[in-house]
């Protein structure tokens, strides 16, 4: 979906676009120019979001395993737990991050809130989407909206794991400040937390900042990552979470909202600035408003009246008279019963009599909380761009409390075209859980005429385009190439705009590639050339004679008006000379085949220089400029022009008269030869009449001199060292030898009147003097005479360049063909340096398509880091806003997490109602558990009352210790306890929040071996005096040491009615509620103190027990009945004090039991009991010791056996 560039000078006459507002800088429209998002369902761009919504998809899924073990935090009923296993999550692991892309070390990256990391990447995507590259150091604002604080929650699990990165890694302020820092934004930078409306409030603040002039543009971003279960549990306790984790907005089945992840961003700027800068205009913000619900029945109760007032104020600010012209209303619409009803009622009242189509993105994407408003805005923008009303998901049965019919509001079930007669306008609501509300009105950019650029663009689409691609890593570069190929092949008509966008509306990163794309030709990866070096320092090197070829300027003049114009101008210069030519440069430089005179000195000298001047001007028009120049022989003429030392007029005249001078000497008595030796290596072979004319490289020279003597020299070299290159050149003139001396004086006199130097020049490394020239005055007529007569010290000049600094360089050869790359490389290789050298040519012999060739040159230069004005090459186009986002290198998972945090997130066991949660600091050798015990959370304890006090039964300790050992040995369901001492009863009151600490410690049997037994203790904390009370201790192990014996249950004859049993319990001080009334039958031994019966297991699945404490207590009630039989029941209550051996195997629907009791000489009572289910023994206690407590004095008199925790 391409974007539209707007021209406000030709705005349609429309009531909706108020002209006063456009002129007023404090109320002028603001454009959304860039958008980026990462959303559930694998959505990674606004275009993907549009397609996702169009197809009515949703991103609901189970909590990913990488976040937390949802089964250990889930409960449908218990407080403090998550009430759903589902939500809307990003598909990609949020811990993945392209740290090398930013200035962030691996160490720091692992400690940064993943929301910071995700935002950094999404902001880059947003800026690219906006075609924005000029942001460094600008007063661009950064406003980030956020809701949860999951990273702080996780980091706080282990205070000892903090370091210097803690503040900037976890602080919410850093979400915005980090973006401003990394991108060098120097406008306002702030993070906003206003509940679920955070990004709408952020957008409002950003617009206000732009209107006031504090910002020239702004990033408005939001983030919501669900990394911890804490917030979900908290919102579950608030009753707003859907058990299915799904938003069913406006539906009768709506039962709360599903939390959704989101990372998104907008880039906004003043509309006229966006038009001026040719940014894509995605939509226009007409107005934003914010308010608060004020005092409602509760802080979380939405206020319909304030919501209505909010929207009315927005339309007043936008000066829109007829609200009913709005085509679509995007609601906050979370799926809560109260919220949906209040909002829909307010909308119905706003559009009373005319109605409106309403919808919400949250059923598709979940409630992104602090980031949700931007998701809604992006939906609205893509709807406007595509002129399509997008359907609602999970809408089956309308909520009967919403006035659909009366208010004439409707929810789309399928995609539908924009309603006729309605403006292309969307209103977007966003509300916060604490009452902070926001609203924005968006207009389509189609209210502005598209710029009339179709004709020139159609012409441009027939030309080759230079496509450049860059990334921060080789892997990302390859992926980006694949993205470009896919787009170009899918949308061939957009080739020119693609080239413009990639070249002029993207930041150019370190790893680069390019291709010269031909229209109407499929593209593949083989078309791209990837740079392996980066050598941004550019040296232009100019060829001398010998590289020319027939027709060498034809393609250049046809392809580039700049080249054609300068060559025509140079012809005019020559033809004004008193002895000017009768021919024209433009004719001769284009002449092909046998008719060409390009190899005749009279023609070749000015033609080569003219071609080089034309190339220089074309390159200059593309913004390509050298840092220094060097020329070989006559190539120094054009090099001096490129350096800015002489004018083009002077250069062509110097070259023309040089050709005339050489013509006079062309008597056929001179020649030249190329030899692959150093100057010292060739000197022993020289004779009178032969000199070294050119020192090209350390092992390459050109000899020049007399024809006869040259034959002797070359013959001897070939004979003595046949492996060395020795080749005569096809020339009849001995350049740079004594043959030129006779010409020098006349040549100098001819050019002297025409030398026109310029005051300032870039360095020219002279191949005449082997030194750097920086003063134009040094390039006098005598210098050019020396250039003709003297040896060419090209190798020495290049060495001076390389010696200037040890940096990577690109040598661009300016001439009709590449002739100097080999000498350059040889000279570079002979120098001991770690820098890099790149050689690039301009034209190649017999080049047909000069445009293609020079675009290739420009592409190579750009790929090697040389600045190039790519817009000058490709021309202007439309910034494409539907290109895929940057392909991040997500191969490394950055997560610094302490053991405590990791163990908490991925704990193996859910919260246990008695045992609580594992203390993560504890080891497996001395594990501990901590719990906050409340009667409201464990209601069955309230059914265990002794002498009017709610007391945790002794079997409660058995149950929680059993669960502790099971967590250590999860493969075993049975456990054994011995020597359990009950020191002090644990009393509870209704309002108590009692902290319980359970500790186990493995017993050592030797220095090298541990026992299977653990000591245990259960303690509680008294906050009134900050003291701890131990309630019980003993030994526990998984399984058994000696298999318990379960004898056959005896059926005794003396039956007792269960109701009578409970009356007996009450008389001895025990009042049992329903949870402890599991006793079904009981019969006594008429001859002794034994009894048997049956007990029903308590059906309570909220926490795991091998056998529920209430069930065990019901079995042990036989002990109370038997002691009541032994003693006079008026004396007091029997309280358990110790249990010698306990074994618990498992539960059953019904348990048969048998037990007995005897009185000791100390007046205490000793009992035993077994419980079986069928033929399976499941519970046994022996050595159960109890003692009486007086009715009169009560439990409080038995200190320290009793401790009341208040």
N, C-alpha and C positions, 0 to 999 in steps of 0.2 A: 504494500500500500504506500505509494509515493505521497509525499507531502505537497502542500500547495503554498507557493510563494505569493504574497499578497501585495496589492497596490492600493493603499487607502485613497489615493487621489481619484480613483474611479470606483468608489464605494457605491453600492446600490442605494437608492433612496429608500430608506427603511426607518420606520418609527423606532425600531429596536436599537439602532446605533445612533446615539445622541451626539450631535456634532460638538456641542459645548463640552461634553465629557472628553471627547477625543483631544480637544485643544487644551483642556485644563490638565496640567501635569499632576495635580493631586487626585484626579479622578479618572484619568485616561485609562483605557483598557490595557490589560496586561495579557501577554501571549504565553501560552504553554508551548515551548519550542522543543522540549526534550522529555522523554518518558522512558523509564526502565523498571522492570519488576522481576521478582522471583516469587512464584506463588505455588500453592499445592497443585498436584496433578501434573507436575513436570513443566509448568508454564514458565518460560524464561524471557518473554518479551511481550509487549503490548499486542503485537500481531497474533502471537500464539494465544493470548488471552481472548482475543476476539473470536478466534476459531473454536476455542474451548467452550466459550459461552454460546456460540452459535449452535453447537452440537449438544447443548444441554448437559454437558459433562459435570462431574463434581469431583472434588479432591479428597473425599472422605477415605480414611484408612485407619488401621490400627496404629497405636503409638509405636514408632520405629524402635527396634531393639537398641539402636545406638543412643537413644535419649535416656531411658530408664526402664527398669523391669516393671512394666505396668501391673502385672499380677501381684506384685508385692506391695503395691500402693492402692489397689482397687478394692472397693467395697460398695455395694449398692446401697447400704444403709448406714454404715458406721461413720461417725463424724471424723474429720481430719483425714479423710481418704478421698481419692479421686472416684467420682461416680460414673465414669465412662472409660472404656478402653479405646475409644476412637477420637479422632479429631481430623483436622486438615493440616497435613504436614508437607514440607518441602521434600521432594524425592531425593535430592542430593544431600549428603552429609554436610551439615553446616560447619563442621570443623575443617573441611577442606578449604584451602586458601592459597592464593598465588603470592606468597610473601616476597619472593624476589622481585616482583613487579613494583613493589613499593619500597620505601626506605625503612623496612622493618626486618630485624634479625629473626632468625628462627627461634631464638630464646624468647624474645619479646612476643613474637607471634603466638606462641603457645599460651601466653598469659593474658592476651587481649580478649575481651569479650567477643565471641564470634559475631555478635551484632555489629561491632566496629568493623571487623574484617569484611563481612558481607556488604556493609554499607560502602566501604571503600571501593569495592568492585562494581557495585550497582551504580554508584555515582559516576564512575568512568563510563559505564554503558550509557548512562543518561546524557552525559556530555557528548559522547559520540553520536547518539541519536539526535541531538540538537545541532550537530555539525559545528560544535563549538571547540575552538582550539586556543583562543586568546583569553585565557583566564588567569594566568600567573600574575600575581601582584595586584589584581583588580579588586575593587570593593564589592565583591560578590558575597552575598549573605549565605549563611548555612543554617537551616532550621530543621531540626530532627524531632519527630514525635515518637514517643515510646510509652509503653504501658508497664510491662513486667520487668522484674529485676532478677532474672534467673541466674545470671552469672555471679551477681553479688551473693545470692543465696548459696550457690555452690561453693564460692570462694570462702564463705564464712564458716563452712563445715570444719575447717582446720585452720585456726588462727596462726599456727606455727608455720604454715606454708606460704605466708605472705612475704613479699619482698618489695623492692623499690618500684616495681611495675604495678603494684596492687591498686594504687589510687587511679592511675591513668588507664589501667586495664579493666577496672570494674565500674568506675564512676560513670553515671549516666551523662554527666556533662561532657565527657570525652567522646560520646557518640558524634556530636557536632564538631567539637573542637579538633578531634583527630582528622576529620574530613578537611576542615579549613587549613590545618597544618600541612597535610599531605599535598593538597592541591594549591596551596599558597593563596587561598581566598582571604581577602583582607577586609571584608565587610562584617556585619554582625554575625555572631556564631553562638547559637544557644540550643539547648535541648528542652523540649516542652513535655510535661506530664500533666495532662488534664483528663486522664482516663481514656476512654475509647475514642474521644474526639481529638486526640493530640495532634494528628497531622492536619486536620482541618484548621485547628487553631494556629498551627505552624504556618499553614498557607496564608491565613489572614495576616499574621505578623509579617510574613515575607512581603506580601503585597503592600502593606502599610510602609515598610522600609523602602520599597522601590518608589512609592508615591512621594515619600518625604525626601528622597535623594540620598538616603544613607546607603543604599545599595543600587548598583546598576543592573543587577540580576541576582537571582537567588536559586540555590538548591533547596528544595523542600523534600525531605526524605522521611521514611518511616520504617520501623523494624519491629518485628514480633517473632522471636524464636522461643520455642517451648523446650527448654533444656532441663528443667526440673519439674517434678510433680507438685511442688508447693503451691504455686498460683492456681493450678487446676483444682487442688484440694480446697483451697480457700474459697474459690468461686463456687465449688460444689456445696460448701457449707452455707454460702449465701443463697443457694437455691436457684441459681440462674443457668446451671449447666444441664444440657440435654443428656439423658442417659445413653442415647445412641451417638452422642458427639456430633449431631447433625443440626443445622439451622433449617427449620421448616417455616420460613417467613411467610406470614399471612395465612398459613394453613391451620385448619382446625386441630391438627395433630401436633402443633408447635408445643414443645415442652422444654424450652430453654435453648441456649445456643451451643454450637460446637466451636471450640477454640481453633483458630487458624493461624498458621505461620505466614509471614509476608515480609519481604524486604523490597522497598520500592522507592522511586525518586521521580521528582519533576524538576525541570529547569525552566524558570520563568524569567521574563524580562518585559520591559515596556514594549507595547505593540509596534510603535513607530521605530524603535531601535531594532527590533527583530526584522522589520521590513528593510531597514537600511542595511543591516548586516547580512541579509539574505539567509536568515535562519528559517527553518521550516516552521510554519505556523500550524500547530496541531489543533488548537482551539483558543478562544478568547475568553478571558475571565472578565465578566462584566461587573461583578461585585462579590465581596465576601462580607459576612457578618458573624458576630459571636454574641452570645448572651448566656445567662445562667437560669436554671429553673427556680432558684431561690428556695423558699421554705415550702417543701412539699411534705406529704405524710411521713416520708422517710427520705434520707439523702439519696437513696437509690431509686426512688419513685419518679418516673418521668413526668414532666409537666406539659400537658398538651397545649395549654394557653401560651406558655413561653415559647414553645416550638413554633406555634403559628405566628407569634409576634416576630420571631427571628426571621422567618421567610419574608414576611411583609416588609421588614426593614431592608432586607437585601434588595428587593425589587424597587423600593424607594431610592436606595443609593444608586442603583443602575438606571434610574429614571425610566423604567419600563412601566408603562401605564396599564397595559392589559396583560395581567399575569396568565390569563387563560390561553394566551398564544403559545405558551410553553408546551413542547411536544412530549416531554417525558420527565418523570420525577423519580430520581434514584433515592430511595429511602435508606435510612440507617438500617432498619429491618433485620434485627438480630435473630428473631425467632422466639423471643420471650413473650409470654401472653400479654403482660401489662405494657411492654414497650411497643409491640406491634400495634396494639389497639389504640394507644394514645397517639402514636405517630400517624397512622392511617386516618384517624378521626380528624386530626389537625389538617392533613392534606385535603381531605374531603371538604372541610369547611373553607379552606383557602380557594378551592376551585368550584365552590358551590354553584350549581346550575349549569356548569360547562364541563366539568369533569376533567380527568387526566389519566394517562396510563402510568402506573407505578410499578416499580420493581426493586430488586435488591440483589447484589452480587454475592451476599454471604451464603446462601444455600449452595452456590457453586464452589466458593473459595473459603468458606468458614469466616468466623469473625476474627479478623486480624487485629482487633483491639486497637492499640495505639497507631497501627499502620493502616487501619481499615479504610480511612477516608480516601487515601491516595488510590487504593485499589478501586474504590467506587468512581473516583474521578477518571482514572484510566479507562474504565469500562464506558463511562459517559463519552469520553473523547473518541474512542474507536467506534462507538455507536454513531456519533455525529459524522465521523469521516466516511463511514460506510452507509450512512442514511438508513440505518437498520435498528429497529427496536429489538433488543435481545430478550429471550425468554427467561422466566424464572424456573429454577429447578425445585423439586420437592414441593410443588404446589398442586395438590389433588382436590382437597375439599376446603372451600373458603372458610375462614374463621367467622363464625356467626356473629361475633361481637364487633366486627369491622363493618362499617356502613358502605358496602360496595355499591348496592343499588341506589340508596338514598344519596350518596355522595358522587355517584357517577364515576367511580374509580374502578379500574380494571387492571388485572395482572396478566401479562402476555404468557400464553402457554407454549407458543412457537414463535420463531423469528417472524417479524412482520415489517413491511416497509414503513417509512416515516409517515405518520398520519397527515393526510392532506389538510391544508388550511392551517397547519400549526407551524410555528417557527422551528427552525433547527436549533433548539435550545433545550438544555437539560438543567434542572435544579438538583443539587446534591445535598442531602442532609448528613450530619454526623453529630452524634450525641455521646456524652460522657457519663459513666456510671455515677459520678458525683454531681451531675447536673450542668456541666460545662458543654455548651452546644455551639455548633458552627454550621454555616451554610455557604454554598458558592453557586453562582449562576454562570453557566458556560454557554457560549455561542459558537456555532460552527464557523470555521474560517471561510466557508463558501459564501458568506455575505460580502466578501471582497473579491473583485475580479482577479483571475489568474493573469500574471504578466504575459503579454503577447510575445512569447519567444519561440513559438512553434516553428516558424519558417527558418530562422537561423539554426535552430536545434536540428531540424530535419536535414539541413545541409551538413551540420557537424556530424550527424549520425552516419554519414557516408564516408567519413575520414577515419584513419587509424587513431586509436586512443592509447595513451600511455597509462596503464593501470599499475599503481604502486600499492604494495601491501607491506605492512610492518607489524611487528610484535616484540615482546620483551624476551622471548625465548624461541629457540629453533622449533620446538614442538608446537607452540602456539602459532608460529608463523605458518607451518605446514597446514594446520587446521584452518587458518584464516584464508590461505590460498584455496583450500577446498570449498570454503564458504563462498568466495568470490566466483569461483568456477560455476558452482551450482546456481548462483543468482544470475550470472551473465547468460548461461545457457537457458535458464528458465525465462528470462526477460531480456531478449536480445535488443529490443527497441530502446532499452534504458542504458545502453552501453556508454553513451556519452555522459549521462548523468552519473553513472557508476564511476567513471574515470574522474569526473569533477569532485564527487563526494570523497572518494578515496584519496585524491591528490590534494584537494584544497580544504576539506572539511574533516580531516582526521589529523591527530597528532602523529608525527612520524617517529617511530620507536627504533630501537637499536638493531633489531634483526629485520632485514629488508629483502624484498624480492620485487620483481616487476615483470611485465610482459607488454609488448606492443600488440594490442588487440585489433584485429581486422574485423570490420563489420560483416555480419552474416556468415561468420565462420565459427564453428563450435570450438570451445576452449577446453583445454586439458592441462593437467599439471606439468606436462612436458613443455608447455609454452612459457612457463615461468623460469626466470633465472634468479637464483638466490645468491646473495652476496656472502662470501666467506670471509671478507675483510671489512674493516671500517677504517677508511683513510680520508678524513674530511679535509685535510689541507691539500688544496688543488694547485698544481703546477701545470701551466700550459707550455707545451713544447712544440716547436714549429719545424716542420721538415724543410729541407732545402730543395735543390734540384734533384730530379731523378724519379720522383714519385708520381709525376703527372701522367695523365692518360686522356685519350681522345674522348671528348664529350663529358669531361669530368664535372662541368658546372651545370649541365642541362637539367638534371633532376633537381638540383638545389634551387635553381631559378624558377622552375615550375612550381615547386612545393612552397616556397617561402617568398612572399612579396618583399620582405625585408632584404633578402639576398638580391633579388632582381633589381630593386631600387638602388641599392648601393653600387652594384656593378654598372648600371646605367650612368649613375653619377660619376663614377671613376672614369668611364669612357669619355664623358664630357670634359673632365679635367685634362685628360691626355690630349684630346683633340684641340684644346685651346693652346697647347704648347706650340712654339714656333716651328719645331720639327716633329710635331705630333703624328700619330699613326693615321693611315688612311682606312684602317680597319677598326672594328669595335670589339671591345672586350666581350660583350654579350654574344656576339656572333661566334667569335673564335673559341670561347670557353664551352660553347654548346656543340661545336662542329665535331662530327663523329667520323670514324673510319679513316680512309686514306686521305680524305680532304683535310683532316686535322693537321695543323702546324704547331701543335702543342710541344713537340720535341725540338723545335728550333729555338735557339736561345733568345732571339729577338722577341718571340712570342711567349715562350715558357716562363721567362722571368716575370713579366707583368701579370700573366694569366695565373700563375701560382699565387702571387701576392694578392691579386684581386679575389681569388677563391678563398684565401685565408682571411681576408678582411670581411668578406661576406659571411664566412662561418663565425667570425668573432661577433659580428653584429647580431646574427641569429642567436648565438649563445647568450649574448648580453640581454637580448629581449626576453630570454627565458630565465633571467636572474642568475645566470651562471657566470661567476667572475673568479679569476685566479688570485692566489696570494702572491705568486711570482711567476715569471716567464723565463724561458730559455729558448734560443733558436739555434738551428744548425745551418751554418753558411748563410745563404740568402734568406733563410727562414727568420733571421733576426729582424728583417724589415717589418714583417707583420707582427713579430713579437714586440717590437717597439711601439707599434700602434696599440696592441693589446695592453701594454703596460701604461698607456696613457701618455707616453713621452712625445709622440709625434702624431700629426693628424693623418687621416686616411688619404688626404690629398698629397701630403708629403710622401707617404709610404708608396703610393702607386707611381709617383714620379721617380723616386729612388729606384724602384724596381724596373721601370721602363727604360731609364737611361743605362742601367746596368746591362739590360738586354742588348741595347744598341752598342754599348762598348764591347761586349763579348763578341758581337756579330763581326766587328771589325777585325778581331783576332782569330776568327775561325778559318785558319789556313790549313787545317788538317795535319799540322806538325806536332800537335800535343795530344796527350791521352792521359787516362787515369786507370788505377787498378785498386781492387779491394783485397786486403791481405789480413789473415787472421793471426796477427802477431802484435805484440806491444811495440811501442816506439823503440825501446832498447833492443827488442828482439829483431826488428827489421833493419836497423841501422847498418849492421855488418854487410848487408846485401845491397845497400844503396851505391849508386854511381853518380858521377857528375851528370847533371841534367835531370835527376829524379830526386824529389823531396817528399817528406811527409806532409801531405796537404790537410789531412783530417785525423785527429786522434778521437776516434768514435767511442771506444770503450777500452778497458784494460788490455784486451787482446784483440783489438780491431783497429786498423788504420786504413786510410786511403792514401795511395801514392799518386803523385802528379808530376808530369814533366815531359821530356822529349820522347817522341814516339820510338825512336831507335833504342835509346838507352833503357826505356821501360821494358822492351822485349827482353833484353839481357837480364835485367833484374828479376823479372817474373819467371823466366826460364830457370835461372839458378835456384830460386826458392822452390819451384816445383820439383826440381831434381833432388835437392838436398833434404828437403822436408816435405815429402809428397802428401802427408796427412793434413797439412795446413791449407786452409782456404787461400787460394790465390787466383783471382779472376779479373781479367781485363774488362773495363766498362765500355759500353758502346757510346763513347763521346769522342769528339774531335777537338775538345778544348781542355787545356790543362789549367783548371781552376786552382787558385791558392798556391800558385808557383811563380817562378820568374817570368812565365809567359804573360802574367797579368800586370807586371810592373810597367810595361809600356802603355797600359790603358789607364793606370791609376790617376795620373795628373789630369787627363782630360775628363775622366768620369767625375772627379771631385769638382772640377770647374762647372760641369753641366748641372750638377744637382745643388750646388751651393746656394743659388738664389731661391730655391724652393723649400729649404729646410724650415719647417715650422714646428718648433718645440712647444710643450705645455709645461706649466709651472710645477705640476705635481704628477708623480708616477709611482707605480708599485715596483718592487725590485725586479730588475732584469739582470739575469746572470749571463755575463758576456762570454761568448765562445771565442771572442777575439782576444780578450785580455785575461780570461779565466778569473774574473772578479765580479763582484756585485755592483751594478750601477744603479744609483738612486736619484741622480741629477739629470734631467732631460738635456741640459746644456752639453753634457759629455757626448751626446749622440749627434755630433756635428758632421759636416760633409767629409772631414778627414777620417772620422770613424768609419764611415761607410766605404771609403777608399781602402782602409785597412781590412775591412770585412771581405773585400774582393781579393786583396793581395795576400793576406796573412794566412797562416795555417788555422784550421778550425779546431779549437781546443774544447771540443764538446764534452769529452770525458772529464776534463778538469772543471768545467763549469758545473756539470752535474754533481761532481764531488763537493763543490762548494755549497750547493743546495743541501746535500745530505749532511754536510758538516754543520750547517746552520742550527739544526736542532734534531734530536733523535725522536721524530714523530712519524706516524704513518702518513704516507703521501700518495695521492693519486696524480699520475702524469697523464694529462689529456693531450693527445697528439693532434694538432691542428694542421690539416693538409689533405691532399687528394687521396692519400693512401698511407697506411701504417708502415713507416720505414725505420722508426727509432725505438720500438719497443724492445728489440733484442739488445742494442747497446745500453739502453737504460737498465735492463735487468742485469746485464753483465756487470755494469758499474756498481749497482746496488749489491749484488752478491759478493763482490770483492771487498765491500765495506763490512767490518765487524759491527753489526747492529742488530738489535732486537725489534726494530720497527718494521713496518710492513710497507710494501710498494705495490701499487696497482697501476697498470697501464691500460688506457682506453683510447680507442681511435675515434675519429669523427666520420670520415668517409672511407670507403673501401673501393679499390679499383673495380671498375665496371658496375658500380652501384646504380641500380635502376630507380629504386624508390628511396630518394634522399630523405623524405619525411620519415619513413620507417627507420632508416639508418640513424638519423639524428635523434629520433625518439629513443632508439636503443641506447645511444650514447648518453642521453639525459637519464634514462632509466638506470644505467650502470653507475652514473655519477651519484644519483640519489641513493641507490642501494648501498653505495660505499660512504654515505654520510655527507656528501657534498650538498650544500643548499641549492635547491632548484625551485624556481617559481612554476609549479605544475599547472597553475591556472592559466599562465601565459601559454603553456603548451597545448592544453586541452580546451581552453576557453571556459567561459562561465556555463554553469548548468544549474539544475535543480538539486538541492540537497535531498538525498534519499533517506527517508526515515524508517524504511522497512528492511534495512540490512540486518543480518544476524548479529547478535551481541558479540563482544570480544570473547574469543575462546580461551578461557583461563587455563593455566597449567595447574590443574587440581590433582596432583599426584601425591601430595604430602598432607597428612592429617596433623594439624597443629593443635595439641591439647596438653597443657601442663595441668595435671590433676593429681592431687594428693591421694594417698591410699584411702584416707577417711572418706573423701568425696566420692571416689570411685566405688568403694564398698557400699556407701549409702545409696547411690543411684542404682546400683545393680545388686541391691540386697536380695538375698535368696528367699527371705521369708517376709510375709506381710506383718503389719503391726498386730501384736497379740494383745488381747484385752487385759490380761493380767501381767504377762511377762514384759510386754512393751516391745521395744526395739533394741537391737544389739548396740551396745556402746562401741562405736567403731574404733576408738582408741585401744580397746582391749585386745589381747592376743587370743589365739586358740588354746593356749595353755592356761590362761586365766581370763576367760571370757566373762563379760558383764552385760547386763541388760537393764534398761531404764524405762520406767513407765510413769505417766501421770494418771493416777487412778481416780476416776469420778464415778459416783453412783449412777449418774445419768447415762454413762457409757456402758456400764456393766450392771444392768438392772437386776439380774438374778441374785447378786450379792445382797441387795436390799430385802430379799426374802429370808435371810438368815439372821434372826434376831435372838439374842440371849439377854435375858433380864432387861429388855427394852433397848438394847444396844445392837446396832448393825455391826456384825463382826465377820471378817473374812474367815470362812470355815477352814479347819485344818486341811481338808482335802483341797482347798484352794492352793495351798503351798505345794501339795503333791502334784496338782495339775500344772502349775507354772514351772516347777522344776522338771517335770516330765517333758514339757515343751522345750525347755532349754537344752536338755540332753539330746532331744530329737533333732534340734537344729544343728548340733555338733555331729550327730550320726544319723543323717536323714534316711539312710537305707534301713534302719531298724525302727520298728513301731513299738517295741516293748522296752521297759526300763525297770530298774530296781533301785530302791532307796533303803538305807539302813541308818539306824541311830539318829532318827530325825527328832530333834528337841524343839519343842514349841515354847519359846521363852516368854513372849509377850503377845497377848492378843492384839490384832490390828482392827481398830474401831474406825468406822466411817460415818460421817454425817452428810446430809444432802448437798451442802455447798462445798464440801471438801474437794480440794485438788491435791491428792496425796502423791508425793514422789516416792516411787518404789525402786530400789536398786537390788538386783539379784546378781550374785557373783559365784562363779565356779572356779575351782583351782585343781588341776590334775595332781594326783598324789605321786610322788617319786618313790619307787621301791629300791632303787640303787642309783649310783652315779650315772649309769648309762641307760636306765630303763624307767619308763613311766608305767604307773598302774592304769588299769582301765577305770578305776574309781576316781571320782572328783569330790572334793569337799564343796559344800554350797552354803550360802547364807542369803537370807532375805531381810532387807532393812528398809526402813522408811525415814523420811526426813521431816523434822518439825521446824517449819519456818519461824515459829514464834521465838525460838532461842537458837536457831541454826544448829540443831543437834540431830544425831542419828540414833535410831532405836533398832536393835536387832530383834526380829520376830521369830525366826527359826533358823536352824542350821542342821547339817547332817552330811551324809554321803550319798552319791548317786552314780549310777553307771547305766550305759545302754545295755539292753539284754539282761542276762543274769549270770551270776558266778556259779551258783548251784541251782539246778532246775527245781522250781517250787513243786511241792506235792499238792495236788488237788484231789482230796478224798471225795468219795461219793456223798452227795447231799442227802442227809437223813430227813425223811418226812416225819416231823413230830406231830403229836396228836392234839395238843391243846391250842386251838386256834384263837386268835384275838382279832376283833374287828379293827380295821385300819383307822376309822374315825376315833375309836377309843384310844388308839395309839397316839393320835395327835392331841387328844385331850390330856393324855399323860404327859406328853412333851411340854405342853403349856404349863401344867402344874409344876414341873421341875425347871421352868424358866426358859424353855425353848419355844419360840413362836416361828413356825415355818410357813412361808408363803408358798405359792404354787410351784416355784422352781424346785423346792425341796420336798414336795409331796409325791415322790416317785414310788413310795412303798405301796405295793399292790396287795401283798398278803404276808401273814406271819403266823408261825405256830411255835409253841414253846415245849421244851422237854419237861414233862411234869415231875421228873425225878431229879433235875439238876438245873444249872444256870446256862442252858444252851437254847438256841432257837434257830429256825430256818424260815425262808420265805422267798418272795420274788420282788424285784424292783424293775420299773420301766426306765430305760435310758432317756435322759433329757434330750429332746430334739432341738438343739441350738447349734447352728452352723456358722455363727459369726466369727468364732475363733476356733482354732484346731486344738483338740485334746485327744489323747489316746482313749481316755475315759473322762467324761465331764465331771468336774468337781462336785456338782450337785447330785449326780448319780452316785458317786462314791460316798458322799455324805449320807444319801438315802440308805445305802448298804450299812454304813457305820451306825445308823440310828438304832440298830439292834443292840449296840453297846449301851446306849442310854436306857433302852427298855429293860435290859438284863440287870444293869446296875440299880435301876429303880426297883427291881424285884428284890435285889440283894439288900438294899438299904431302905431305911424309912424315908419315903419320898418327901416328907416334910422338912428334912434337914437341909436341903440345898441342891445345887446344880452340879453335875459331873462335867468337868472340863478336861479335854484331852491335853496331856502334858508331853507325851513322847510316843513314838512308834518305832519298834525295834527293826522290823523287816516289812517292806512294802514291795509288792510286785504288781505291775500294771501291764496288761497285754493289749487290750483293745476293747471296743464297745460292741454291744448287741442291743436289739430292740427290747429284750427282756433278759434279766439276769437272775439266776437262782443263787441264793446265798445261805450260808450256815455259819454260826459263830457262837462263842461262849465267853463268859467272864468269870473272874474269881477275885476275891478281896484279899489284899496282901496284909501282912502283919503290921505294915505302916499305915494301914487305913486307906490305901489307894486301891485302885481297881485295874486289873490286868485282863486284856481281852485279845481275842483273835477272831478273824473272819475270813472266809473265802467266798468268791463269786465265780460262777461258771455260766456259760451259755451252751447248752447242749452238752457235748463232751469236751468242750474247750474251756480250760481255766483262764480267766481274764483278769482277776483281781484277788489279791490276798494281802492281809495285814496280820502280823503277829507281834506280840509285845506291845500292844496298844495300852498305854498307861494313862489313867485319868485320876483326878482327885476332886473332892467336893468343894464347892464354893457356897458360902452361906447365903441364904435368901436375905437375911436381915442386913448384912454388911454389903452385899453386892460385889460385883467384880472389882470395883475401885479399891477395895481393901487389900487386894492381893498384889501389891507392888513388890518387885518390879514386873510382875507377871501381866500387868495391864498398862497400856499407854494410850491415852486418848489423844489423837492428832487433830488439832483444831485448825 
